[in-house]
Amino acid sequence: MISDVDLILPLLLEEKQLTEAGKKKLEKLARQLLKKKPETRTADENFVLGYAADQVYDLEAAVTYFTDSIKASPEFEAAYRFRGSVLIRQEKFSDAETDIEKALELDPGYRDAKIDKARLLHETGKGQQALELVNTIEQEADPEQDFDAGLVMLKGKIHDRLGNYTEAIACFNEVAEEIDDDSEVFTQRALSKFFSGDAEGALADLQTAQKYGPQGHIAHFNMALVLLSFPDRTKDAFRFFERAFKKDQDMLKNYLSTANEFESERLYDSLKLRLTELKKLDDDHGRFYRDQLVDLLERKLP
């Protein structure tokens, strides 16, 4: 008799988008597996638990379950790859590299592990190598294979960080044509447009992103950043910055000190330039909010 684990595992390994019913089945199965003694769980069962933990962003638990899966089956290449993916998000890059390389050692043709390797190269500042690997992955793809939005998004992000804005926007355009209700796609394209000098296009994309995703403090900051380019939107820019910093007082300082050097410098330079432009304005229209904005940015910029 086929078990529930056997039924759902192929979908998880291929990272198929689960329906709402599928998500509920995964949650129910995870609850059942948690009732078993840890030492009695199989590699597949621990893998399912790791996947379920990852879905609710419990990354520490996910690593633990994938580790238990590997202990039960030391040649389970997917467990290494999935643990490596989680470790990338935890910014434990050395450990992630070890896992991804192990997955590729066990299965040299493991496409998803290659994509994670490209993501790791991107996150560790090796953008050109990451781009070369993505291009290789695309060349190796089966022509009949479905459009891989995740891979094209990654390629766009790599181009963006390399300053190749035209290429980045082209990638995000491809994804937007296939997936037109994902806030991340429009946000990423907005930022590439903004830093390439297209503030109007960036504003339109951020307004679209607002329709499809939660608007937290980072989204508020991005909107404020773009609105700085419009002299008649000073009040709006101030209000969005105010909301962003109310949620996280040190968000700008923390970003500038931890982000990739290229991304940190382009944001800093953009804010400094706009601050200088605001100070040069001497008309009385909108002076109150302009002065408020200048004061806020001077306090927040290191």
Disulfide bonds with the S-S distance in Angstrom:
none
